[in-house]
Amino acid sequence: MQLLKQIENEIKDFDTIIIHRHVNPDGDAYGSQLGLKWLIEQNFKDKRCYAVGESIEWLNYVGSFDVIEDDNIFHNSLVIVTDCANVERISDQRFTLAKKVIKIDHHPNITEYGDLMWVDTSYTSASEMVGYLAIQLGWEIPQKAARAIFNGIVTDSGRFMYRGVSPRTFDVASKLLSTGFDLDELYRNLNTKKLSDLEFTNYIFNNFKLSSNGLASIVVPISEMDKHGLSAEVMNKYANTLAGFEEIKMWITFSERTDGQYRVEFRSSKTIVNELAVKYGGGGHALASGAIAPDLETVNKIIEDADQLLK
């Protein structure tokens, strides 16, 4: 509780708070960042609060981000970074201009950055941490903040099915639901698919390769993504397409970007993958991580290393 009070006191001490998260955001990045912004705006009405970073089209039902053109706004500000273990993966590197930085994250503490860190891997998500923070400090939780945070918890916990879900997770979720946000509307946005999603899923099923050790991998060229109107930045949406099959122990998706590099999505049923992701400049959860591979040679090395982990 002392650490949570420290975070609250830092918020009280600054007129301007800017909230960051990792590049290529997912539901938890959206939820923890926007949820915290809306909590601060509700409970500290005299503060200027911004949430910055690029957006992802299929997650824009959660909310939108601010654009800060004047670097001077960062000076004398408090920056809070949520859901980002690696300093190089923070979206908008102008966070370094801030007077003080707070890190709130549930991933292994790959990079110790910031003047104050709250890092706890026992949480399902950074969104759960933000929700817990608000509850413990007695903050008023507006519906839009509850909705965003709940969405972050749901997506990062695999609908409450992944490792790390605890009684605390459901306590936080219950408190968020008690605000009365429209859960049906949220799930409609979360679960609605397009026929193009089905077509691309079929492509994955028809083209992935499976090793004798249970590694499933697929390299998606940019020409194929163009055909389906997709980009590498949204490929985490399809990261679990190969999940749940008895013969598949680990599955990795490599998606070619416009700059010729490959976005890598690591997923696993049991074998730890975040150390492998870190080896290639990425990071993430024990069983769900990401990285960027500069070329096909690196892609093949990752496949070799991953297959060795399964022997």
ChimeraX commands (.cxc) that place a marker at each C-alpha (Angstrom):
marker #1 position 0.00,0.00,0.00 radius 0.5
marker #1 position 2.92,2.33,0.67 radius 0.5
marker #1 position 4.07,2.08,-2.96 radius 0.5
marker #1 position 0.57,2.83,-4.22 radius 0.5
marker #1 position 0.44,5.91,-1.99 radius 0.5
marker #1 position 3.79,7.02,-3.40 radius 0.5
marker #1 position 2.36,6.81,-6.92 radius 0.5
marker #1 position -0.68,8.82,-5.84 radius 0.5
marker #1 position 1.50,11.46,-4.19 radius 0.5
marker #1 position 3.57,11.84,-7.35 radius 0.5
marker #1 position 0.39,12.38,-9.35 radius 0.5
marker #1 position -0.68,15.04,-6.86 radius 0.5
marker #1 position 2.69,16.80,-7.15 radius 0.5
marker #1 position 2.57,17.34,-10.92 radius 0.5
marker #1 position 0.32,19.51,-13.05 radius 0.5
marker #1 position 0.98,17.49,-16.22 radius 0.5
marker #1 position 0.91,13.68,-16.43 radius 0.5
marker #1 position 1.75,11.84,-19.66 radius 0.5
marker #1 position 1.04,8.13,-19.91 radius 0.5
marker #1 position 2.98,5.85,-22.25 radius 0.5
marker #1 position 3.00,2.10,-23.03 radius 0.5
marker #1 position 4.72,-0.26,-25.43 radius 0.5
marker #1 position 4.84,-0.06,-29.22 radius 0.5
marker #1 position 2.43,-2.25,-31.21 radius 0.5
marker #1 position -0.14,-2.04,-28.42 radius 0.5
marker #1 position -2.47,-4.82,-27.36 radius 0.5
marker #1 position -5.62,-4.78,-25.26 radius 0.5
marker #1 position -3.69,-4.51,-22.00 radius 0.5
marker #1 position -1.60,-1.61,-23.27 radius 0.5
marker #1 position -4.79,0.21,-24.29 radius 0.5
marker #1 position -6.60,-0.67,-21.08 radius 0.5
marker #1 position -3.90,0.22,-18.58 radius 0.5
marker #1 position -2.93,3.43,-20.36 radius 0.5
marker #1 position -6.35,4.86,-21.19 radius 0.5
marker #1 position -7.89,3.49,-18.00 radius 0.5
marker #1 position -5.25,5.27,-15.90 radius 0.5
marker #1 position -5.69,8.50,-17.87 radius 0.5
marker #1 position -9.44,8.53,-17.28 radius 0.5
marker #1 position -8.99,7.65,-13.60 radius 0.5
marker #1 position -6.63,10.59,-13.11 radius 0.5
marker #1 position -8.95,12.96,-14.98 radius 0.5
marker #1 position -11.87,11.84,-12.80 radius 0.5
marker #1 position -10.06,12.07,-9.46 radius 0.5
marker #1 position -7.64,14.95,-10.07 radius 0.5
marker #1 position -9.60,17.39,-12.15 radius 0.5
marker #1 position -6.93,20.08,-12.00 radius 0.5
marker #1 position -4.40,17.91,-13.89 radius 0.5
marker #1 position -3.58,17.89,-17.57 radius 0.5
marker #1 position -3.36,14.25,-18.55 radius 0.5
marker #1 position -2.30,12.78,-21.90 radius 0.5
marker #1 position -2.11,9.24,-23.29 radius 0.5
marker #1 position 0.32,8.98,-26.20 radius 0.5
marker #1 position 1.39,6.43,-28.79 radius 0.5
marker #1 position 0.27,4.89,-32.05 radius 0.5
marker #1 position -3.17,3.31,-32.41 radius 0.5
marker #1 position -4.25,-0.07,-33.75 radius 0.5
marker #1 position -7.46,-0.05,-35.79 radius 0.5
marker #1 position -9.04,-3.19,-34.35 radius 0.5
marker #1 position -8.60,-1.88,-30.79 radius 0.5
marker #1 position -9.91,1.63,-31.34 radius 0.5
marker #1 position -13.24,0.65,-29.78 radius 0.5
marker #1 position -11.41,1.04,-26.45 radius 0.5
marker #1 position -10.51,4.69,-27.02 radius 0.5
marker #1 position -8.19,7.11,-28.80 radius 0.5
marker #1 position -4.85,8.74,-27.99 radius 0.5
marker #1 position -3.52,12.25,-27.69 radius 0.5
marker #1 position -1.03,13.88,-30.05 radius 0.5
marker #1 position 1.57,16.10,-28.39 radius 0.5
marker #1 position 3.37,18.25,-30.94 radius 0.5
marker #1 position 5.17,20.54,-28.50 radius 0.5
marker #1 position 8.09,18.81,-26.77 radius 0.5
marker #1 position 8.00,21.44,-24.06 radius 0.5
marker #1 position 4.89,19.80,-22.63 radius 0.5
marker #1 position 7.09,16.91,-21.51 radius 0.5
marker #1 position 9.36,19.22,-19.52 radius 0.5
marker #1 position 8.41,19.31,-15.82 radius 0.5
marker #1 position 5.87,16.54,-16.42 radius 0.5
marker #1 position 5.34,13.20,-14.72 radius 0.5
marker #1 position 5.47,10.26,-17.14 radius 0.5
marker #1 position 3.85,6.96,-16.20 radius 0.5
marker #1 position 4.71,3.98,-18.40 radius 0.5
marker #1 position 2.37,1.00,-18.21 radius 0.5
marker #1 position 2.76,-2.53,-19.56 radius 0.5
marker #1 position 6.31,-2.16,-20.92 radius 0.5
marker #1 position 9.28,-4.12,-19.59 radius 0.5
marker #1 position 11.89,-2.86,-22.07 radius 0.5
marker #1 position 12.80,0.81,-22.21 radius 0.5
marker #1 position 13.51,0.62,-25.95 radius 0.5
marker #1 position 9.93,-0.59,-26.59 radius 0.5
marker #1 position 8.26,2.44,-24.99 radius 0.5
marker #1 position 6.08,4.14,-27.59 radius 0.5
marker #1 position 7.19,7.79,-28.01 radius 0.5
marker #1 position 10.72,8.01,-26.67 radius 0.5
marker #1 position 10.17,11.60,-25.59 radius 0.5
marker #1 position 9.36,10.14,-22.18 radius 0.5
marker #1 position 13.04,10.82,-21.45 radius 0.5
marker #1 position 12.27,14.55,-21.39 radius 0.5
marker #1 position 10.04,14.20,-18.32 radius 0.5
marker #1 position 11.09,15.35,-14.87 radius 0.5
marker #1 position 10.08,12.04,-13.29 radius 0.5
marker #1 position 9.13,8.58,-14.63 radius 0.5
marker #1 position 7.05,5.84,-12.99 radius 0.5
marker #1 position 6.99,2.28,-14.32 radius 0.5
marker #1 position 3.89,0.10,-13.76 radius 0.5
marker #1 position 4.28,-3.37,-15.26 radius 0.5
marker #1 position 3.49,-7.04,-14.78 radius 0.5
marker #1 position 6.25,-8.47,-16.99 radius 0.5
marker #1 position 9.64,-9.65,-15.70 radius 0.5
marker #1 position 11.72,-6.57,-14.92 radius 0.5
marker #1 position 13.94,-6.75,-18.02 radius 0.5
marker #1 position 14.98,-3.10,-17.83 radius 0.5
marker #1 position 14.96,-1.23,-14.55 radius 0.5
marker #1 position 13.96,2.26,-15.65 radius 0.5
marker #1 position 12.18,5.13,-13.98 radius 0.5
marker #1 position 12.43,6.93,-10.66 radius 0.5
marker #1 position 9.73,4.74,-9.15 radius 0.5
marker #1 position 8.89,1.18,-10.19 radius 0.5
marker #1 position 5.88,-0.98,-9.38 radius 0.5
marker #1 position 6.65,-4.29,-11.09 radius 0.5
marker #1 position 4.74,-7.40,-10.03 radius 0.5
marker #1 position 4.54,-10.53,-12.20 radius 0.5
marker #1 position 1.75,-12.03,-10.07 radius 0.5
marker #1 position -0.80,-9.86,-11.90 radius 0.5
marker #1 position -2.46,-11.04,-15.12 radius 0.5
marker #1 position -2.01,-7.63,-16.68 radius 0.5
marker #1 position -1.00,-4.05,-16.16 radius 0.5
marker #1 position -4.71,-3.32,-16.42 radius 0.5
marker #1 position -5.37,-5.43,-13.34 radius 0.5
marker #1 position -2.66,-3.43,-11.55 radius 0.5
marker #1 position -4.25,-0.11,-12.52 radius 0.5
marker #1 position -7.67,-1.37,-11.40 radius 0.5
marker #1 position -6.21,-2.59,-8.10 radius 0.5
marker #1 position -4.45,0.77,-7.63 radius 0.5
marker #1 position -7.72,2.66,-8.03 radius 0.5
marker #1 position -9.62,0.36,-5.66 radius 0.5
marker #1 position -6.99,0.41,-2.93 radius 0.5
marker #1 position -6.68,4.20,-3.06 radius 0.5
marker #1 position -10.44,4.69,-2.97 radius 0.5
marker #1 position -10.57,6.48,-6.30 radius 0.5
marker #1 position -13.85,7.01,-8.12 radius 0.5
marker #1 position -13.92,4.75,-11.19 radius 0.5
marker #1 position -15.83,6.18,-14.16 radius 0.5
marker #1 position -17.48,3.73,-16.52 radius 0.5
marker #1 position -15.19,4.38,-19.46 radius 0.5
marker #1 position -12.12,3.70,-17.31 radius 0.5
marker #1 position -13.69,0.52,-15.92 radius 0.5
marker #1 position -14.56,-0.64,-19.43 radius 0.5
marker #1 position -11.03,-0.08,-20.75 radius 0.5
marker #1 position -9.36,-1.73,-17.76 radius 0.5
marker #1 position -11.75,-4.70,-17.84 radius 0.5
marker #1 position -11.02,-5.17,-21.54 radius 0.5
marker #1 position -7.29,-5.18,-20.77 radius 0.5
marker #1 position -7.69,-7.83,-18.09 radius 0.5
marker #1 position -9.91,-10.01,-20.29 radius 0.5
marker #1 position -7.59,-9.91,-23.30 radius 0.5
marker #1 position -4.33,-10.43,-21.40 radius 0.5
marker #1 position -5.71,-13.24,-19.25 radius 0.5
marker #1 position -7.21,-15.10,-22.22 radius 0.5
marker #1 position -10.74,-14.61,-20.88 radius 0.5
marker #1 position -9.51,-15.53,-17.39 radius 0.5
marker #1 position -7.96,-18.80,-18.59 radius 0.5
marker #1 position -4.21,-18.07,-18.48 radius 0.5
marker #1 position -1.69,-18.65,-15.73 radius 0.5
marker #1 position -1.74,-15.91,-13.10 radius 0.5
marker #1 position -5.52,-15.52,-12.74 radius 0.5
marker #1 position -6.21,-15.26,-9.00 radius 0.5
marker #1 position -9.00,-14.33,-6.60 radius 0.5
marker #1 position -7.62,-10.78,-6.75 radius 0.5
marker #1 position -8.20,-10.76,-10.52 radius 0.5
marker #1 position -11.89,-11.50,-10.03 radius 0.5
marker #1 position -12.15,-9.02,-7.15 radius 0.5
marker #1 position -10.85,-6.26,-9.43 radius 0.5
marker #1 position -13.08,-7.39,-12.31 radius 0.5
marker #1 position -16.11,-7.44,-10.00 radius 0.5
marker #1 position -15.46,-3.89,-8.84 radius 0.5
marker #1 position -15.09,-2.72,-12.44 radius 0.5
marker #1 position -18.33,-4.41,-13.46 radius 0.5
marker #1 position -20.13,-2.76,-10.55 radius 0.5
marker #1 position -19.70,0.61,-12.29 radius 0.5
marker #1 position -22.37,-0.50,-14.74 radius 0.5
marker #1 position -20.56,-0.19,-18.07 radius 0.5
marker #1 position -22.19,-2.06,-20.94 radius 0.5
marker #1 position -20.54,-5.50,-20.88 radius 0.5
marker #1 position -22.55,-6.79,-23.85 radius 0.5
marker #1 position -21.37,-3.88,-25.99 radius 0.5
marker #1 position -17.76,-4.48,-24.95 radius 0.5
marker #1 position -17.89,-8.19,-25.81 radius 0.5
marker #1 position -19.55,-7.45,-29.16 radius 0.5
marker #1 position -16.61,-5.25,-30.07 radius 0.5
marker #1 position -14.11,-7.73,-28.72 radius 0.5
marker #1 position -15.56,-10.80,-30.44 radius 0.5
marker #1 position -16.88,-9.48,-33.75 radius 0.5
marker #1 position -14.91,-10.74,-36.76 radius 0.5
marker #1 position -14.88,-10.06,-40.48 radius 0.5
marker #1 position -14.96,-12.66,-43.23 radius 0.5
marker #1 position -11.42,-11.56,-44.06 radius 0.5
marker #1 position -10.41,-12.85,-40.61 radius 0.5
marker #1 position -11.74,-16.29,-41.54 radius 0.5
marker #1 position -9.90,-16.22,-44.86 radius 0.5
marker #1 position -6.62,-15.33,-43.18 radius 0.5
marker #1 position -7.12,-17.94,-40.47 radius 0.5
marker #1 position -7.55,-20.52,-43.21 radius 0.5
marker #1 position -4.27,-19.33,-44.74 radius 0.5
marker #1 position -2.51,-19.96,-41.43 radius 0.5
marker #1 position -3.99,-23.45,-41.09 radius 0.5
marker #1 position -3.02,-24.32,-44.65 radius 0.5
marker #1 position 0.55,-23.02,-44.50 radius 0.5
marker #1 position 2.05,-23.50,-41.04 radius 0.5
marker #1 position 4.90,-25.96,-40.54 radius 0.5
marker #1 position 5.07,-28.40,-37.63 radius 0.5
marker #1 position 8.32,-29.86,-36.33 radius 0.5
marker #1 position 8.63,-33.30,-34.77 radius 0.5
marker #1 position 9.12,-31.58,-31.40 radius 0.5
marker #1 position 5.78,-29.76,-31.60 radius 0.5
marker #1 position 6.86,-26.33,-32.87 radius 0.5
marker #1 position 4.38,-24.75,-35.28 radius 0.5
marker #1 position 5.69,-21.80,-37.27 radius 0.5
marker #1 position 4.51,-19.69,-40.15 radius 0.5
marker #1 position 6.22,-16.90,-42.08 radius 0.5
marker #1 position 3.68,-14.52,-43.61 radius 0.5
marker #1 position 5.04,-12.42,-46.51 radius 0.5
marker #1 position 3.84,-8.87,-46.92 radius 0.5
marker #1 position 2.21,-9.83,-50.24 radius 0.5
marker #1 position -0.11,-12.21,-48.39 radius 0.5
marker #1 position -1.04,-9.61,-45.78 radius 0.5
marker #1 position -1.74,-7.08,-48.53 radius 0.5
marker #1 position -4.08,-9.61,-50.10 radius 0.5
marker #1 position -6.09,-9.73,-46.86 radius 0.5
marker #1 position -5.82,-6.03,-46.07 radius 0.5
marker #1 position -3.62,-6.66,-43.04 radius 0.5
marker #1 position -0.31,-5.37,-41.67 radius 0.5
marker #1 position 2.29,-6.79,-39.31 radius 0.5
marker #1 position 1.14,-4.36,-36.62 radius 0.5
marker #1 position -2.17,-6.22,-36.16 radius 0.5
marker #1 position -0.81,-9.75,-36.24 radius 0.5
marker #1 position -1.08,-10.26,-32.49 radius 0.5
marker #1 position -4.80,-10.55,-33.23 radius 0.5
marker #1 position -4.03,-13.91,-34.89 radius 0.5
marker #1 position -1.29,-15.04,-32.50 radius 0.5
marker #1 position -3.41,-17.77,-30.90 radius 0.5
marker #1 position -4.86,-19.24,-34.09 radius 0.5
marker #1 position -2.80,-22.41,-33.54 radius 0.5
marker #1 position -3.51,-22.67,-29.81 radius 0.5
marker #1 position -5.22,-25.62,-28.18 radius 0.5
marker #1 position -4.00,-28.45,-30.42 radius 0.5
marker #1 position -2.51,-31.47,-28.66 radius 0.5
marker #1 position 0.33,-31.83,-31.16 radius 0.5
marker #1 position 1.38,-28.16,-30.99 radius 0.5
marker #1 position 3.47,-27.21,-27.95 radius 0.5
marker #1 position 4.70,-23.82,-29.17 radius 0.5
marker #1 position 3.61,-21.66,-32.08 radius 0.5
marker #1 position 5.36,-18.67,-33.63 radius 0.5
marker #1 position 4.07,-16.24,-36.26 radius 0.5
marker #1 position 6.51,-14.18,-38.33 radius 0.5
marker #1 position 4.90,-11.29,-40.21 radius 0.5
marker #1 position 6.86,-9.27,-42.76 radius 0.5
marker #1 position 6.76,-5.51,-42.24 radius 0.5
marker #1 position 7.03,-2.80,-44.87 radius 0.5
marker #1 position 10.68,-2.21,-43.87 radius 0.5
marker #1 position 11.59,-5.85,-44.57 radius 0.5
marker #1 position 11.82,-6.84,-40.92 radius 0.5
marker #1 position 9.54,-9.41,-39.29 radius 0.5
marker #1 position 7.23,-9.04,-36.34 radius 0.5
marker #1 position 7.49,-12.16,-34.19 radius 0.5
marker #1 position 4.71,-13.48,-31.97 radius 0.5
marker #1 position 5.77,-16.28,-29.57 radius 0.5
marker #1 position 3.08,-18.39,-27.89 radius 0.5
marker #1 position 3.38,-21.60,-25.87 radius 0.5
marker #1 position 1.26,-23.99,-23.85 radius 0.5
marker #1 position 3.95,-24.78,-21.23 radius 0.5
marker #1 position 7.48,-23.98,-22.37 radius 0.5
marker #1 position 8.74,-20.53,-21.28 radius 0.5
marker #1 position 9.28,-18.27,-24.31 radius 0.5
marker #1 position 10.03,-14.80,-22.93 radius 0.5
marker #1 position 13.74,-15.56,-22.46 radius 0.5
marker #1 position 13.96,-16.48,-26.13 radius 0.5
marker #1 position 12.15,-13.26,-27.03 radius 0.5
marker #1 position 14.61,-11.26,-24.94 radius 0.5
marker #1 position 17.53,-12.95,-26.74 radius 0.5
marker #1 position 16.22,-11.40,-29.96 radius 0.5
marker #1 position 15.53,-7.96,-28.52 radius 0.5
marker #1 position 11.94,-8.49,-27.45 radius 0.5
marker #1 position 10.14,-9.51,-24.28 radius 0.5
marker #1 position 6.77,-10.24,-22.76 radius 0.5
marker #1 position 5.03,-12.90,-20.70 radius 0.5
marker #1 position 6.33,-16.34,-19.83 radius 0.5
marker #1 position 4.05,-17.99,-22.41 radius 0.5
marker #1 position 3.31,-15.04,-24.73 radius 0.5
marker #1 position 6.02,-12.71,-26.01 radius 0.5
marker #1 position 7.08,-10.67,-29.01 radius 0.5
marker #1 position 10.16,-9.45,-30.86 radius 0.5
marker #1 position 11.36,-8.02,-34.16 radius 0.5
marker #1 position 13.56,-10.10,-36.49 radius 0.5
marker #1 position 15.64,-8.01,-38.91 radius 0.5
marker #1 position 15.71,-10.62,-41.71 radius 0.5
marker #1 position 14.86,-14.16,-42.78 radius 0.5
marker #1 position 18.20,-15.44,-41.53 radius 0.5
marker #1 position 17.21,-14.37,-38.02 radius 0.5
marker #1 position 13.75,-15.86,-38.51 radius 0.5
marker #1 position 15.35,-19.24,-39.22 radius 0.5
marker #1 position 17.64,-18.91,-36.18 radius 0.5
marker #1 position 14.62,-18.22,-33.97 radius 0.5
marker #1 position 12.86,-21.30,-35.33 radius 0.5
marker #1 position 15.97,-23.41,-34.63 radius 0.5
marker #1 position 16.32,-22.06,-31.09 radius 0.5
marker #1 position 12.62,-22.54,-30.34 radius 0.5
marker #1 position 12.69,-26.11,-31.61 radius 0.5
marker #1 position 15.68,-26.84,-29.35 radius 0.5
marker #1 position 13.69,-25.65,-26.34 radius 0.5
marker #1 position 11.10,-28.34,-27.02 radius 0.5
marker #1 position 13.57,-31.25,-27.14 radius 0.5
marker link #1:1,2 radius 0.2
marker link #1:2,3 radius 0.2
marker link #1:3,4 radius 0.2
marker link #1:4,5 radius 0.2
marker link #1:5,6 radius 0.2
marker link #1:6,7 radius 0.2
marker link #1:7,8 radius 0.2
marker link #1:8,9 radius 0.2
marker link #1:9,10 radius 0.2
marker link #1:10,11 radius 0.2
marker link #1:11,12 radius 0.2
marker link #1:12,13 radius 0.2
marker link #1:13,14 radius 0.2
marker link #1:14,15 radius 0.2
marker link #1:15,16 radius 0.2
marker link #1:16,17 radius 0.2
marker link #1:17,18 radius 0.2
marker link #1:18,19 radius 0.2
marker link #1:19,20 radius 0.2
marker link #1:20,21 radius 0.2
marker link #1:21,22 radius 0.2
marker link #1:22,23 radius 0.2
marker link #1:23,24 radius 0.2
marker link #1:24,25 radius 0.2
marker link #1:25,26 radius 0.2
marker link #1:26,27 radius 0.2
marker link #1:27,28 radius 0.2
marker link #1:28,29 radius 0.2
marker link #1:29,30 radius 0.2
marker link #1:30,31 radius 0.2
marker link #1:31,32 radius 0.2
marker link #1:32,33 radius 0.2
marker link #1:33,34 radius 0.2
marker link #1:34,35 radius 0.2
marker link #1:35,36 radius 0.2
marker link #1:36,37 radius 0.2
marker link #1:37,38 radius 0.2
marker link #1:38,39 radius 0.2
marker link #1:39,40 radius 0.2
marker link #1:40,41 radius 0.2
marker link #1:41,42 radius 0.2
marker link #1:42,43 radius 0.2
marker link #1:43,44 radius 0.2
marker link #1:44,45 radius 0.2
marker link #1:45,46 radius 0.2
marker link #1:46,47 radius 0.2
marker link #1:47,48 radius 0.2
marker link #1:48,49 radius 0.2
marker link #1:49,50 radius 0.2
marker link #1:50,51 radius 0.2
marker link #1:51,52 radius 0.2
marker link #1:52,53 radius 0.2
marker link #1:53,54 radius 0.2
marker link #1:54,55 radius 0.2
marker link #1:55,56 radius 0.2
marker link #1:56,57 radius 0.2
marker link #1:57,58 radius 0.2
marker link #1:58,59 radius 0.2
marker link #1:59,60 radius 0.2
marker link #1:60,61 radius 0.2
marker link #1:61,62 radius 0.2
marker link #1:62,63 radius 0.2
marker link #1:63,64 radius 0.2
marker link #1:64,65 radius 0.2
marker link #1:65,66 radius 0.2
marker link #1:66,67 radius 0.2
marker link #1:67,68 radius 0.2
marker link #1:68,69 radius 0.2
marker link #1:69,70 radius 0.2
marker link #1:70,71 radius 0.2
marker link #1:71,72 radius 0.2
marker link #1:72,73 radius 0.2
marker link #1:73,74 radius 0.2
marker link #1:74,75 radius 0.2
marker link #1:75,76 radius 0.2
marker link #1:76,77 radius 0.2
marker link #1:77,78 radius 0.2
marker link #1:78,79 radius 0.2
marker link #1:79,80 radius 0.2
marker link #1:80,81 radius 0.2
marker link #1:81,82 radius 0.2
marker link #1:82,83 radius 0.2
marker link #1:83,84 radius 0.2
marker link #1:84,85 radius 0.2
marker link #1:85,86 radius 0.2
marker link #1:86,87 radius 0.2
marker link #1:87,88 radius 0.2
marker link #1:88,89 radius 0.2
marker link #1:89,90 radius 0.2
marker link #1:90,91 radius 0.2
marker link #1:91,92 radius 0.2
marker link #1:92,93 radius 0.2
marker link #1:93,94 radius 0.2
marker link #1:94,95 radius 0.2
marker link #1:95,96 radius 0.2
marker link #1:96,97 radius 0.2
marker link #1:97,98 radius 0.2
marker link #1:98,99 radius 0.2
marker link #1:99,100 radius 0.2
marker link #1:100,101 radius 0.2
marker link #1:101,102 radius 0.2
marker link #1:102,103 radius 0.2
marker link #1:103,104 radius 0.2
marker link #1:104,105 radius 0.2
marker link #1:105,106 radius 0.2
marker link #1:106,107 radius 0.2
marker link #1:107,108 radius 0.2
marker link #1:108,109 radius 0.2
marker link #1:109,110 radius 0.2
marker link #1:110,111 radius 0.2
marker link #1:111,112 radius 0.2
marker link #1:112,113 radius 0.2
marker link #1:113,114 radius 0.2
marker link #1:114,115 radius 0.2
marker link #1:115,116 radius 0.2
marker link #1:116,117 radius 0.2
marker link #1:117,118 radius 0.2
marker link #1:118,119 radius 0.2
marker link #1:119,120 radius 0.2
marker link #1:120,121 radius 0.2
marker link #1:121,122 radius 0.2
marker link #1:122,123 radius 0.2
marker link #1:123,124 radius 0.2
marker link #1:124,125 radius 0.2
marker link #1:125,126 radius 0.2
marker link #1:126,127 radius 0.2
marker link #1:127,128 radius 0.2
marker link #1:128,129 radius 0.2
marker link #1:129,130 radius 0.2
marker link #1:130,131 radius 0.2
marker link #1:131,132 radius 0.2
marker link #1:132,133 radius 0.2
marker link #1:133,134 radius 0.2
marker link #1:134,135 radius 0.2
marker link #1:135,136 radius 0.2
marker link #1:136,137 radius 0.2
marker link #1:137,138 radius 0.2
marker link #1:138,139 radius 0.2
marker link #1:139,140 radius 0.2
marker link #1:140,141 radius 0.2
marker link #1:141,142 radius 0.2
marker link #1:142,143 radius 0.2
marker link #1:143,144 radius 0.2
marker link #1:144,145 radius 0.2
marker link #1:145,146 radius 0.2
marker link #1:146,147 radius 0.2
marker link #1:147,148 radius 0.2
marker link #1:148,149 radius 0.2
marker link #1:149,150 radius 0.2
marker link #1:150,151 radius 0.2
marker link #1:151,152 radius 0.2
marker link #1:152,153 radius 0.2
marker link #1:153,154 radius 0.2
marker link #1:154,155 radius 0.2
marker link #1:155,156 radius 0.2
marker link #1:156,157 radius 0.2
marker link #1:157,158 radius 0.2
marker link #1:158,159 radius 0.2
marker link #1:159,160 radius 0.2
marker link #1:160,161 radius 0.2
marker link #1:161,162 radius 0.2
marker link #1:162,163 radius 0.2
marker link #1:163,164 radius 0.2
marker link #1:164,165 radius 0.2
marker link #1:165,166 radius 0.2
marker link #1:166,167 radius 0.2
marker link #1:167,168 radius 0.2
marker link #1:168,169 radius 0.2
marker link #1:169,170 radius 0.2
marker link #1:170,171 radius 0.2
marker link #1:171,172 radius 0.2
marker link #1:172,173 radius 0.2
marker link #1:173,174 radius 0.2
marker link #1:174,175 radius 0.2
marker link #1:175,176 radius 0.2
marker link #1:176,177 radius 0.2
marker link #1:177,178 radius 0.2
marker link #1:178,179 radius 0.2
marker link #1:179,180 radius 0.2
marker link #1:180,181 radius 0.2
marker link #1:181,182 radius 0.2
marker link #1:182,183 radius 0.2
marker link #1:183,184 radius 0.2
marker link #1:184,185 radius 0.2
marker link #1:185,186 radius 0.2
marker link #1:186,187 radius 0.2
marker link #1:187,188 radius 0.2
marker link #1:188,189 radius 0.2
marker link #1:189,190 radius 0.2
marker link #1:190,191 radius 0.2
marker link #1:191,192 radius 0.2
marker link #1:192,193 radius 0.2
marker link #1:193,194 radius 0.2
marker link #1:194,195 radius 0.2
marker link #1:195,196 radius 0.2
marker link #1:196,197 radius 0.2
marker link #1:197,198 radius 0.2
marker link #1:198,199 radius 0.2
marker link #1:199,200 radius 0.2
marker link #1:200,201 radius 0.2
marker link #1:201,202 radius 0.2
marker link #1:202,203 radius 0.2
marker link #1:203,204 radius 0.2
marker link #1:204,205 radius 0.2
marker link #1:205,206 radius 0.2
marker link #1:206,207 radius 0.2
marker link #1:207,208 radius 0.2
marker link #1:208,209 radius 0.2
marker link #1:209,210 radius 0.2
marker link #1:210,211 radius 0.2
marker link #1:211,212 radius 0.2
marker link #1:212,213 radius 0.2
marker link #1:213,214 radius 0.2
marker link #1:214,215 radius 0.2
marker link #1:215,216 radius 0.2
marker link #1:216,217 radius 0.2
marker link #1:217,218 radius 0.2
marker link #1:218,219 radius 0.2
marker link #1:219,220 radius 0.2
marker link #1:220,221 radius 0.2
marker link #1:221,222 radius 0.2
marker link #1:222,223 radius 0.2
marker link #1:223,224 radius 0.2
marker link #1:224,225 radius 0.2
marker link #1:225,226 radius 0.2
marker link #1:226,227 radius 0.2
marker link #1:227,228 radius 0.2
marker link #1:228,229 radius 0.2
marker link #1:229,230 radius 0.2
marker link #1:230,231 radius 0.2
marker link #1:231,232 radius 0.2
marker link #1:232,233 radius 0.2
marker link #1:233,234 radius 0.2
marker link #1:234,235 radius 0.2
marker link #1:235,236 radius 0.2
marker link #1:236,237 radius 0.2
marker link #1:237,238 radius 0.2
marker link #1:238,239 radius 0.2
marker link #1:239,240 radius 0.2
marker link #1:240,241 radius 0.2
marker link #1:241,242 radius 0.2
marker link #1:242,243 radius 0.2
marker link #1:243,244 radius 0.2
marker link #1:244,245 radius 0.2
marker link #1:245,246 radius 0.2
marker link #1:246,247 radius 0.2
marker link #1:247,248 radius 0.2
marker link #1:248,249 radius 0.2
marker link #1:249,250 radius 0.2
marker link #1:250,251 radius 0.2
marker link #1:251,252 radius 0.2
marker link #1:252,253 radius 0.2
marker link #1:253,254 radius 0.2
marker link #1:254,255 radius 0.2
marker link #1:255,256 radius 0.2
marker link #1:256,257 radius 0.2
marker link #1:257,258 radius 0.2
marker link #1:258,259 radius 0.2
marker link #1:259,260 radius 0.2
marker link #1:260,261 radius 0.2
marker link #1:261,262 radius 0.2
marker link #1:262,263 radius 0.2
marker link #1:263,264 radius 0.2
marker link #1:264,265 radius 0.2
marker link #1:265,266 radius 0.2
marker link #1:266,267 radius 0.2
marker link #1:267,268 radius 0.2
marker link #1:268,269 radius 0.2
marker link #1:269,270 radius 0.2
marker link #1:270,271 radius 0.2
marker link #1:271,272 radius 0.2
marker link #1:272,273 radius 0.2
marker link #1:273,274 radius 0.2
marker link #1:274,275 radius 0.2
marker link #1:275,276 radius 0.2
marker link #1:276,277 radius 0.2
marker link #1:277,278 radius 0.2
marker link #1:278,279 radius 0.2
marker link #1:279,280 radius 0.2
marker link #1:280,281 radius 0.2
marker link #1:281,282 radius 0.2
marker link #1:282,283 radius 0.2
marker link #1:283,284 radius 0.2
marker link #1:284,285 radius 0.2
marker link #1:285,286 radius 0.2
marker link #1:286,287 radius 0.2
marker link #1:287,288 radius 0.2
marker link #1:288,289 radius 0.2
marker link #1:289,290 radius 0.2
marker link #1:290,291 radius 0.2
marker link #1:291,292 radius 0.2
marker link #1:292,293 radius 0.2
marker link #1:293,294 radius 0.2
marker link #1:294,295 radius 0.2
marker link #1:295,296 radius 0.2
marker link #1:296,297 radius 0.2
marker link #1:297,298 radius 0.2
marker link #1:298,299 radius 0.2
marker link #1:299,300 radius 0.2
marker link #1:300,301 radius 0.2
marker link #1:301,302 radius 0.2
marker link #1:302,303 radius 0.2
marker link #1:303,304 radius 0.2
marker link #1:304,305 radius 0.2
marker link #1:305,306 radius 0.2
marker link #1:306,307 radius 0.2
marker link #1:307,308 radius 0.2
marker link #1:308,309 radius 0.2
marker link #1:309,310 radius 0.2
marker link #1:310,311 radius 0.2
view
